[in-house]
Amino acid sequence: MVKKLPKIHLPGIWKSLNLLFILIIFNFSEINKLNGQPFADTLRIQAITIYTKSHIKEDAGKIAVKIDSVAMAKSLTSNMSELIAQNTPIFIKEYGRGAMATASFRGTAPSHTQVLWNGMSLNSPMLGMVDFSTIPVYFTDNITLLYGSGSLSERSGALGGVIKLENKTDWQNKVTLRMISGIGSYGSVDQFLKISGGNKKIHYQTRAFINYSDNNYRFVNKLIANIDPQTGDYLYPTQRNENSPYNNTGFLQELYFHPTERSVFSLRYWYQNNNRSLPRLLTNETAVDVTINRQSEIAHRPLLEWGYYGHKGILNVVTGANIQPSSYQRKTIVSGASDQLVSNAHSKSTTYLLRATYKYSFSDNLSLITSANSESSTINSINSPLNGIELGYNIQRIDDSFSAQLSKSFNEQLAINFLTRTDIIGGKSVPLIPTFGIEYNPKRHKESFIKGSLAKNYHQPTLNDLYYQPGGNPNLKAEEGIIADIGSGFSAKTGKTALNFAFNGYASGINNWIIWLPTPQGYWEPYNMKRVNTQGVEFNGGVSRLIGLTTVIVKVNYAHTESINRDIARNWADESVGKQLPFIPKNSANMVINLTRKKTHLTWIWTYYGKRFTTTSNDKISRFEVLYPYYMNNLYLGKEICFKDKKFDVELKILNLFNESYRTILQNPMPGRNYSLLIRYDF
């Protein structure tokens, strides 16, 4: 019996691709208007991301974006969710300030976004996703986003994409020190430290941070109200976000050893401790101290890496562990009685990694990359509420993966690569996962490109999907999809102006999409939805210009995303078929404008998310069923002060400049206008 591939809803895709083709035609017509100036072979502008052709044949066909150094510098004291929301079209769903934040990459679920730290997966084997609010930007040096089929060069399962976090060293023969201190609204305090030093053979870096906040901001609650007896108007109460403090600490120790010209050893250890109280829901009208929700998470991440650089081959071996104990308690305080533990859950997730990659270059135009990856995950999850029945599971699963990628380039204009991957999940083989990518660079315009790729992908159910008590479904099937990408772009420089643009279109059909639904027994259970189609277009652009003594940088991102349920109706009342999946905006955009003059800098960050539905049927009957669009504006103003070899940078941040009232999910409020003052010291 031949297994049918996932179907793709063609009318919506053609609508998206037609728009993309128009943009591509416009793209190449605009190239010819740049005053007849030739393009440089290589254009490097530190201030903005360059979406130019890839000179590396292994990247042919991949849609990849690297977050630039200016954006990283502006977000050093932020968590990863803020950086991604402000500089990419990825939708970040926040459960409140300091609370969990997840990513929707191209309209997919949070578990469809894989996050890799120097080759190690940070995704929880229990939940399958990453809480981006717990990842400090300060702990990484390079961030690269691989969209859609491009993610398969790293691993399978990323139906949306992969976010790569990498650390590096500069081998400088000197000691450097950086300290950042910040204070902000709601009793917020931030402290960051980085010390590095060494010589040409050995180098070390130590990074540490502490941040905490009372997090007690005020907000207008529009989900409960009184009625004015005279006018009949709704009177919404102003409330305070009580019992929601958080306290995060961590350090990252890096040690690099360069014994010979051809080999490098890297040893890293990342420790982090996150403690927070979760805000109550907006519809909760009890006293603020009746119910307390507390969550604690600890992470131990040792990682050892060895790289050997031969004449024609490069070998890279990584081994490490990701150990994460966590706990959650929900306590109800009853007058005259002992506190009641409604939930008392503890879990420990342990994953061991061994990965080897070897790249062999037959010539400058032909290479082969092979890799083998093995992960052993053990989960011990227990929920033991007071006077309740203890529930949980204890399970181990070993996931192995093998891949081979053959890449070929032709006359520096055409490059192709073919990758095949096979996985063995819990002892069961997954069908071959093929990927094909192609990229063309016009001879006349070296810095323009057209690229495309086609791939198949599988995403395995998480361990919670299979075994969570109550509700786990051991009969779940793996999600499988066909993913197609096409893109075009160029970069150019004329006079004092540098610019770049890229247009991407994508479409995917995913069978067996996993969704959790309520059951008659009162708990939720995961099911396989028959099919979900995601499709859309993306635009990335940047302009940099020197005007007198002022450098002006403008960056823009836009995404139109359709994530449509193409399942068969489960019953006569099922109105979800043909509708957008909940909490995924069809339109999102952001823009960053940065002005630098001598030692003074001003940055404006604008973010937009369109309407989001909270139900699968996309109802608009009440305020509980739709989250309306919002625009976020942040303003940064800084001054750099230098004393010989010492440097100070003072920066004032005004967040939510226009005091926007907004929510990213239904029941959790976000803060209004707030402030942060940072002082950075470099020695």
Legacy VTK file of the C-alpha trace (Angstrom):
# vtk DataFile Version 3.0
C-alpha trace
ASCII
DATASET POLYDATA
POINTS 683 float
0.000 0.000 0.000
1.446 3.343 -1.030
1.264 5.990 1.686
-0.179 9.310 0.525
1.859 12.418 1.071
0.317 15.402 2.857
-1.855 17.467 0.562
-1.356 21.189 0.180
-4.256 23.576 -0.285
-3.310 25.011 -3.663
-5.509 28.125 -3.983
-4.052 29.761 -0.883
-0.528 28.780 -1.822
-0.801 30.143 -5.359
-2.134 33.382 -3.937
0.929 33.665 -1.697
3.391 32.545 -4.380
1.937 34.888 -6.997
2.628 37.775 -4.669
6.148 36.459 -4.149
6.807 36.182 -7.897
5.682 39.792 -8.366
8.127 40.837 -5.650
10.930 38.841 -7.305
10.299 40.546 -10.658
10.247 43.923 -8.901
13.444 42.933 -7.099
15.455 42.382 -10.291
13.957 45.394 -12.032
15.086 47.571 -9.145
18.635 46.225 -9.326
19.048 47.786 -12.756
18.044 51.208 -11.421
20.943 51.592 -8.989
22.675 54.169 -11.213
24.448 51.468 -13.183
26.879 50.909 -10.331
28.503 47.456 -10.170
28.002 45.258 -7.151
30.905 44.415 -4.915
31.813 40.755 -4.663
31.529 40.933 -0.888
29.519 43.481 1.070
29.893 43.443 4.846
28.018 45.959 6.956
28.170 45.197 10.635
25.108 47.256 11.408
22.533 45.366 9.338
21.928 41.773 8.382
22.988 40.948 4.829
20.647 38.699 2.864
23.024 38.190 -0.031
23.994 35.154 -1.996
25.688 32.362 -0.120
29.264 31.771 -1.233
29.194 28.428 0.598
27.650 25.671 -1.498
26.438 23.783 1.606
23.909 26.583 2.233
22.347 26.451 -1.244
18.576 26.741 -1.018
18.467 27.477 2.699
16.456 30.408 4.044
18.735 31.582 6.845
18.962 34.835 8.804
21.636 35.870 11.265
20.680 38.458 13.891
23.176 41.295 13.590
25.558 42.663 16.185
23.668 45.937 16.711
20.459 44.090 17.653
22.442 41.813 19.958
24.098 44.781 21.661
20.716 46.478 22.211
19.329 43.331 23.851
22.230 42.179 26.030
20.175 42.518 29.200
17.005 41.071 27.651
15.850 37.501 27.330
15.661 35.692 24.007
11.918 36.244 23.611
12.342 40.040 23.429
15.220 39.844 20.950
13.329 37.518 18.597
10.053 39.464 18.813
11.780 42.760 17.996
14.043 41.558 15.174
12.274 38.702 13.368
8.744 37.969 12.092
8.430 35.035 14.528
5.414 35.360 16.839
6.296 35.204 20.545
3.421 34.270 22.848
4.051 35.652 26.353
2.106 34.549 29.412
2.929 37.795 31.210
6.058 39.742 32.139
8.597 37.304 33.551
6.381 34.322 32.704
6.758 31.664 30.014
7.283 32.761 26.399
7.009 30.393 23.428
7.631 30.830 19.691
5.380 30.197 16.703
7.714 29.789 13.721
5.819 30.154 10.409
2.445 29.357 11.996
3.537 26.115 13.631
3.319 24.975 17.259
5.986 25.844 19.903
7.254 22.245 19.814
7.962 22.669 16.073
10.731 25.194 16.816
14.042 23.555 17.720
16.653 25.516 19.684
20.288 24.378 19.552
23.062 25.639 21.820
26.420 24.775 20.202
24.829 21.626 18.794
22.892 20.623 21.939
19.094 20.730 21.875
17.494 22.925 24.549
13.993 21.602 23.818
12.420 19.804 26.739
11.857 16.103 25.914
8.755 16.360 28.129
7.045 19.364 26.514
9.033 19.479 23.281
9.371 23.270 23.428
11.626 25.979 24.846
10.732 28.759 27.261
12.492 31.711 25.625
12.024 33.897 28.709
14.663 31.789 30.494
17.420 32.202 27.873
19.535 35.339 28.441
20.872 37.008 25.303
24.041 37.709 27.311
24.954 34.009 27.167
25.302 33.786 23.379
27.447 35.408 20.686
25.809 34.342 17.414
22.129 33.662 16.682
21.093 32.143 13.353
17.566 31.273 12.223
17.080 28.418 9.747
13.601 28.492 8.217
11.556 25.500 7.081
13.455 22.864 5.118
16.796 24.528 5.914
16.502 23.194 9.460
17.060 19.601 8.337
20.798 20.175 8.020
20.779 20.331 11.837
18.079 17.838 12.871
14.604 16.571 12.050
11.367 17.609 13.741
11.646 21.381 13.258
8.551 21.836 11.099
8.826 25.596 11.646
12.575 26.076 11.885
15.723 25.981 13.992
17.265 28.715 16.142
21.010 28.201 16.571
22.796 29.763 19.550
26.583 29.715 19.384
29.456 30.844 21.575
32.838 31.914 20.253
36.169 33.253 21.454
38.532 35.817 19.939
41.873 34.429 21.255
43.036 37.881 22.341
46.124 37.942 24.532
44.598 40.212 27.150
42.099 40.343 30.007
38.779 42.103 29.391
36.006 42.973 31.826
32.416 44.028 31.185
29.874 44.947 33.858
26.269 46.010 33.300
24.032 47.314 36.059
20.412 48.241 35.588
17.390 49.334 37.553
13.855 49.632 36.277
10.173 49.899 36.981
8.394 47.463 39.320
11.465 46.996 41.528
13.518 45.442 38.727
17.276 45.008 39.113
19.705 43.558 36.534
23.380 42.710 37.063
25.635 41.215 34.362
29.336 40.350 34.412
31.762 39.029 31.787
35.468 38.325 32.289
37.681 36.890 29.548
41.389 36.365 29.045
44.091 34.077 27.760
46.625 33.754 24.975
46.999 32.017 21.610
46.796 28.545 23.192
44.208 28.852 25.924
41.327 31.219 26.510
38.559 31.494 29.097
35.298 33.409 29.432
33.097 33.715 32.498
29.618 35.235 32.262
27.147 35.647 35.110
23.848 37.420 35.669
21.223 38.148 38.297
17.844 39.705 37.575
14.798 40.006 39.751
11.645 42.046 39.908
8.628 42.573 42.154
6.708 42.628 38.854
3.764 44.419 40.475
2.599 46.591 37.600
-0.893 48.086 37.353
-3.330 47.348 34.541
-6.961 47.864 33.587
-8.854 44.573 33.703
-11.323 44.528 30.798
-12.528 40.976 31.429
-14.516 41.884 34.559
-16.615 44.992 35.113
-19.328 46.746 37.096
-22.143 48.680 35.436
-22.745 52.346 36.138
-26.384 52.473 37.375
-26.968 55.875 35.821
-25.280 55.606 32.417
-25.185 51.852 31.945
-21.488 52.076 30.983
-19.048 49.340 31.913
-16.643 50.293 34.715
-13.395 48.348 34.423
-11.301 48.080 37.598
-7.638 49.025 37.794
-5.725 46.185 39.416
-2.153 45.337 40.367
-0.250 42.279 39.219
0.174 40.824 42.699
2.178 37.763 43.774
4.174 37.609 40.532
7.828 38.287 41.448
10.641 36.466 39.681
14.301 35.850 40.457
16.756 34.442 37.887
20.465 33.703 38.354
23.014 31.909 36.223
26.564 31.669 34.967
28.322 30.317 31.882
31.927 29.147 32.105
33.838 28.639 28.858
37.342 27.223 28.405
39.029 26.957 24.986
42.269 25.048 24.320
44.194 25.246 21.035
47.001 22.627 21.375
47.925 22.556 17.679
47.144 24.556 14.565
44.589 21.948 13.509
42.672 21.153 16.697
40.535 23.060 19.201
38.909 21.850 22.421
35.978 23.725 23.975
34.554 23.064 27.421
31.400 24.895 28.485
29.164 24.703 31.544
25.864 26.596 31.789
24.080 26.751 35.135
20.803 28.557 35.701
18.181 28.842 38.437
14.777 30.403 37.687
12.138 31.055 40.341
8.868 32.826 39.666
5.315 33.197 40.853
2.745 32.993 38.100
0.107 35.745 37.804
-3.513 34.839 38.374
-6.011 34.948 35.514
-7.885 38.155 34.689
-11.267 36.538 35.386
-10.226 35.533 38.917
-12.222 37.727 41.321
-11.021 36.169 44.597
-8.638 37.923 46.973
-5.110 38.235 45.593
-3.564 36.047 48.312
-6.010 33.141 48.093
-4.207 31.216 45.341
-0.419 31.164 44.922
1.329 29.581 41.910
5.087 29.052 42.148
7.456 27.536 39.639
11.132 26.657 39.997
13.529 25.420 37.312
17.224 24.539 37.478
19.451 23.729 34.497
22.880 22.056 34.374
24.407 21.983 30.889
28.000 20.723 30.555
29.271 20.517 26.959
32.598 19.289 25.551
33.501 19.921 21.909
36.518 18.913 19.809
37.250 20.194 16.331
39.972 18.931 14.009
40.760 20.793 10.772
42.545 18.661 8.187
43.676 19.503 4.666
40.387 18.397 3.104
38.276 17.336 6.040
36.834 18.872 9.215
35.805 16.646 12.120
33.618 17.944 14.942
32.628 15.886 17.994
30.247 17.144 20.712
29.183 15.427 23.925
27.235 16.835 26.833
24.187 16.702 29.064
21.090 18.780 29.713
19.784 18.144 33.246
16.686 20.093 34.310
14.887 19.464 37.610
11.735 21.557 38.047
8.803 21.938 40.402
5.378 23.574 40.370
3.082 24.208 43.333
-0.389 25.660 43.326
-1.494 26.493 46.834
-4.952 27.575 47.980
-5.106 29.382 51.314
-8.250 28.633 53.300
-9.053 30.662 56.408
-8.999 28.549 59.550
-7.511 25.511 57.810
-4.153 24.322 56.570
-3.030 25.409 53.103
-4.302 23.143 50.365
-1.854 21.989 47.692
-4.023 21.736 44.610
-0.959 20.821 42.547
2.436 19.648 43.752
4.382 18.526 40.695
8.054 17.629 40.450
9.978 16.435 37.436
13.531 15.780 36.327
14.548 15.723 32.699
17.987 14.336 31.792
19.328 14.192 28.245
22.782 12.946 27.219
24.156 13.880 23.810
26.855 12.441 21.539
27.248 13.962 18.084
29.894 13.649 15.371
30.042 15.561 12.073
32.586 15.171 9.305
32.909 17.381 6.246
35.124 16.278 3.366
35.866 18.584 0.427
36.674 16.672 -2.749
37.341 20.033 -4.413
36.334 23.662 -4.063
33.070 22.788 -5.813
32.137 19.430 -4.276
31.766 18.390 -0.626
30.161 15.708 1.513
28.951 16.210 5.092
28.032 13.201 7.223
26.737 13.250 10.782
25.630 10.873 13.521
23.661 12.028 16.573
22.464 10.109 19.620
20.328 11.466 22.487
19.243 9.491 25.534
16.416 11.160 27.484
15.062 10.088 30.872
11.970 11.660 32.435
10.729 11.243 35.986
7.489 13.210 36.442
5.350 13.087 39.609
2.275 15.069 40.664
1.332 14.451 44.304
-1.306 16.929 45.546
-2.268 16.966 49.220
-4.772 14.175 50.017
-4.702 13.194 46.356
-3.588 10.236 44.286
0.017 10.401 43.089
0.252 10.466 39.297
3.182 10.517 36.930
5.494 8.503 34.731
9.119 7.398 34.508
10.377 6.659 31.014
13.578 6.559 28.963
13.891 6.990 25.195
16.927 6.877 22.925
16.794 8.857 19.674
19.428 8.295 16.986
19.855 10.218 13.765
22.158 9.841 10.736
22.509 12.190 7.779
24.553 12.738 4.617
24.623 15.925 2.534
26.232 16.188 -0.905
26.817 19.744 -2.157
27.941 20.895 -5.591
28.516 24.347 -7.084
28.825 25.250 -10.778
30.842 28.255 -11.983
29.960 30.315 -8.896
26.457 30.832 -10.281
24.566 27.646 -9.568
24.787 25.525 -6.419
22.769 22.522 -5.317
22.736 20.249 -2.329
20.973 17.009 -1.533
20.540 15.784 2.026
19.044 12.585 3.330
18.398 11.816 6.984
17.132 8.781 8.842
16.041 8.614 12.480
15.625 5.749 14.912
13.214 6.877 17.654
12.872 4.591 20.657
14.151 1.668 18.574
11.735 2.311 15.683
12.995 3.507 12.303
11.533 6.564 10.608
11.307 6.635 6.779
14.088 8.458 4.951
13.857 12.248 5.140
15.112 13.793 1.864
15.904 17.459 1.203
16.852 19.163 -2.048
18.077 22.765 -2.313
19.134 24.911 -5.251
20.466 28.469 -5.539
21.199 30.629 -8.580
23.249 33.821 -8.638
22.932 35.861 -11.862
26.328 36.449 -13.442
25.659 40.143 -13.997
24.484 40.815 -10.430
26.628 38.767 -8.062
24.926 39.981 -4.925
21.434 38.892 -5.991
20.051 35.392 -5.747
17.114 33.085 -6.303
16.872 29.991 -4.144
14.453 27.203 -3.364
14.169 23.910 -1.527
11.832 20.984 -1.048
11.878 18.587 1.896
9.995 16.034 3.904
10.057 16.151 7.696
8.826 14.222 10.731
8.140 15.433 14.259
7.827 12.806 16.974
5.307 13.136 19.841
6.846 14.450 23.043
7.037 12.226 26.115
4.222 14.215 27.730
2.118 13.657 24.603
2.586 9.917 25.027
2.725 9.295 28.776
1.432 12.291 30.776
-0.956 11.289 33.577
-3.807 11.776 33.146
-4.239 12.307 29.416
-1.198 10.887 27.629
-1.954 9.070 24.392
0.564 6.286 23.547
-1.175 5.695 20.204
-0.193 9.060 18.723
1.408 9.070 15.286
4.378 11.201 14.291
3.552 14.454 12.524
4.796 14.388 8.917
4.981 17.156 6.383
6.135 18.303 2.976
7.816 21.729 3.073
8.582 23.964 0.061
10.575 27.227 0.161
11.387 29.810 -2.487
13.229 33.079 -2.030
14.925 35.966 -3.787
16.984 38.925 -2.663
19.903 41.238 -3.260
22.240 43.677 -1.579
23.987 46.708 -3.018
26.047 49.729 -2.134
25.908 53.081 -3.841
27.770 56.056 -2.417
27.114 56.289 1.306
24.090 54.007 1.160
24.020 50.241 1.614
20.833 48.226 1.303
19.547 44.670 1.198
16.188 43.014 0.621
14.917 39.437 0.645
11.514 37.944 -0.201
10.599 34.412 0.834
7.558 32.260 0.215
6.761 28.908 1.763
4.070 26.259 1.877
3.718 23.043 3.848
1.154 20.328 4.338
1.402 18.542 7.690
-0.445 15.303 8.428
-1.217 13.994 11.938
-0.857 17.421 13.574
-0.973 16.882 17.353
-3.520 18.935 19.308
-4.676 18.689 22.940
-8.482 18.724 23.385
-10.744 18.483 26.458
-12.355 15.128 27.272
-15.686 14.317 28.993
-13.649 13.100 31.993
-12.490 16.672 32.704
-8.863 16.445 31.594
-7.181 17.163 28.263
-5.826 14.559 25.855
-3.714 14.837 22.656
-5.101 13.714 19.317
-3.804 13.569 15.757
-5.537 16.142 13.570
-5.678 14.863 10.004
-4.010 17.799 8.243
-2.857 21.399 8.730
-1.570 23.599 5.896
0.772 26.492 6.600
1.744 29.004 3.933
2.868 32.574 3.676
5.344 35.186 2.530
8.136 36.974 4.394
10.045 40.155 3.736
13.347 41.231 5.277
15.090 44.466 4.466
17.659 46.911 5.714
19.151 50.262 4.730
22.245 51.943 6.138
23.277 55.496 5.214
25.786 58.015 6.474
24.226 61.492 6.614
26.855 64.006 7.689
28.160 62.677 11.001
25.065 60.579 11.648
24.722 56.915 10.728
21.122 55.926 10.039
20.123 52.257 10.042
16.625 51.009 9.250
15.585 47.339 9.387
12.143 45.951 8.535
10.571 42.487 8.865
7.103 41.454 7.722
5.302 38.099 7.590
1.914 37.008 6.309
1.117 33.630 7.843
-1.772 31.282 7.180
-2.024 28.190 9.365
-5.264 26.483 8.359
-7.009 23.411 9.754
-7.774 21.099 6.809
-9.079 18.246 8.952
-12.444 16.520 8.540
-15.151 17.808 10.909
-15.349 15.604 14.011
-19.097 16.179 14.420
-21.942 18.372 13.160
-20.958 21.204 15.541
-17.283 21.297 14.541
-16.686 24.696 12.885
-12.882 24.627 13.007
-12.257 23.241 9.507
-10.853 25.863 7.131
-10.051 28.264 10.007
-6.806 29.813 11.254
-5.236 27.991 14.203
-5.678 29.787 17.555
-3.203 32.439 18.742
-1.402 32.701 15.381
-1.585 36.179 13.788
-1.963 36.333 10.017
0.122 39.512 9.886
3.124 40.545 11.952
5.860 43.123 11.436
8.622 45.001 13.182
10.937 47.888 12.397
14.116 49.166 14.024
15.513 52.655 13.398
18.926 53.378 14.863
20.665 56.784 14.787
24.283 57.122 15.880
26.158 60.428 16.019
29.604 60.477 17.566
29.054 58.834 20.977
25.277 59.258 21.179
22.758 56.724 19.928
18.968 56.657 19.629
16.954 53.543 18.775
13.233 53.184 18.087
11.771 49.668 17.946
8.252 49.175 16.579
6.435 45.825 16.708
3.035 44.852 15.329
0.930 41.710 15.751
-2.387 41.309 13.992
-5.654 39.869 15.263
-5.471 36.448 16.937
-8.342 34.093 17.638
-8.562 32.131 20.883
-10.915 29.446 19.547
-10.506 26.908 16.739
-13.755 28.158 15.168
-12.429 31.771 14.986
-15.508 33.152 16.722
-15.815 36.900 17.353
-18.903 36.875 19.559
-17.252 38.008 22.799
-14.036 39.614 23.998
-12.964 36.153 25.208
-12.681 34.826 21.656
-10.416 37.308 19.904
-7.267 39.232 20.787
-7.185 42.476 18.865
-4.083 43.862 17.095
-1.557 45.866 19.025
1.424 48.069 18.249
4.390 48.155 20.608
6.896 51.021 20.664
10.178 51.046 22.589
12.684 53.906 22.674
16.364 53.643 23.705
18.634 56.667 24.273
22.306 56.184 25.139
25.618 57.972 25.515
29.107 56.471 25.383
31.818 57.996 27.589
35.482 57.024 27.116
38.436 57.430 29.525
41.641 56.176 27.902
41.143 52.397 27.638
37.959 52.392 29.725
34.471 52.864 28.307
31.101 53.642 29.905
27.742 53.465 28.183
24.635 54.897 29.833
21.283 53.990 28.299
17.688 54.842 29.155
14.998 52.479 27.863
11.354 53.497 27.626
9.273 50.386 27.003
5.689 50.519 25.726
6.222 54.180 24.919
2.562 54.998 24.229
1.209 52.999 27.180
-0.525 50.418 24.969
-3.008 48.079 26.684
-2.455 44.635 25.201
-2.304 40.879 25.756
-0.492 38.155 23.846
-2.746 35.458 25.325
-6.256 35.684 26.690
-6.013 35.784 30.473
-2.678 37.444 31.257
-2.114 41.233 31.247
1.049 42.953 30.078
2.567 46.099 31.617
2.010 49.652 30.435
4.745 52.229 29.991
7.833 51.337 32.031
11.472 52.354 32.272
14.941 50.889 32.626
18.297 52.616 33.202
21.473 50.697 32.308
25.149 51.496 32.861
27.730 49.404 31.007
31.397 49.418 31.922
34.067 47.945 29.591
37.692 47.573 30.695
LINES 1 684
683 0 1 2 3 4 5 6 7 8 9 10 11 12 13 14 15 16 17 18 19 20 21 22 23 24 25 26 27 28 29 30 31 32 33 34 35 36 37 38 39 40 41 42 43 44 45 46 47 48 49 50 51 52 53 54 55 56 57 58 59 60 61 62 63 64 65 66 67 68 69 70 71 72 73 74 75 76 77 78 79 80 81 82 83 84 85 86 87 88 89 90 91 92 93 94 95 96 97 98 99 100 101 102 103 104 105 106 107 108 109 110 111 112 113 114 115 116 117 118 119 120 121 122 123 124 125 126 127 128 129 130 131 132 133 134 135 136 137 138 139 140 141 142 143 144 145 146 147 148 149 150 151 152 153 154 155 156 157 158 159 160 161 162 163 164 165 166 167 168 169 170 171 172 173 174 175 176 177 178 179 180 181 182 183 184 185 186 187 188 189 190 191 192 193 194 195 196 197 198 199 200 201 202 203 204 205 206 207 208 209 210 211 212 213 214 215 216 217 218 219 220 221 222 223 224 225 226 227 228 229 230 231 232 233 234 235 236 237 238 239 240 241 242 243 244 245 246 247 248 249 250 251 252 253 254 255 256 257 258 259 260 261 262 263 264 265 266 267 268 269 270 271 272 273 274 275 276 277 278 279 280 281 282 283 284 285 286 287 288 289 290 291 292 293 294 295 296 297 298 299 300 301 302 303 304 305 306 307 308 309 310 311 312 313 314 315 316 317 318 319 320 321 322 323 324 325 326 327 328 329 330 331 332 333 334 335 336 337 338 339 340 341 342 343 344 345 346 347 348 349 350 351 352 353 354 355 356 357 358 359 360 361 362 363 364 365 366 367 368 369 370 371 372 373 374 375 376 377 378 379 380 381 382 383 384 385 386 387 388 389 390 391 392 393 394 395 396 397 398 399 400 401 402 403 404 405 406 407 408 409 410 411 412 413 414 415 416 417 418 419 420 421 422 423 424 425 426 427 428 429 430 431 432 433 434 435 436 437 438 439 440 441 442 443 444 445 446 447 448 449 450 451 452 453 454 455 456 457 458 459 460 461 462 463 464 465 466 467 468 469 470 471 472 473 474 475 476 477 478 479 480 481 482 483 484 485 486 487 488 489 490 491 492 493 494 495 496 497 498 499 500 501 502 503 504 505 506 507 508 509 510 511 512 513 514 515 516 517 518 519 520 521 522 523 524 525 526 527 528 529 530 531 532 533 534 535 536 537 538 539 540 541 542 543 544 545 546 547 548 549 550 551 552 553 554 555 556 557 558 559 560 561 562 563 564 565 566 567 568 569 570 571 572 573 574 575 576 577 578 579 580 581 582 583 584 585 586 587 588 589 590 591 592 593 594 595 596 597 598 599 600 601 602 603 604 605 606 607 608 609 610 611 612 613 614 615 616 617 618 619 620 621 622 623 624 625 626 627 628 629 630 631 632 633 634 635 636 637 638 639 640 641 642 643 644 645 646 647 648 649 650 651 652 653 654 655 656 657 658 659 660 661 662 663 664 665 666 667 668 669 670 671 672 673 674 675 676 677 678 679 680 681 682
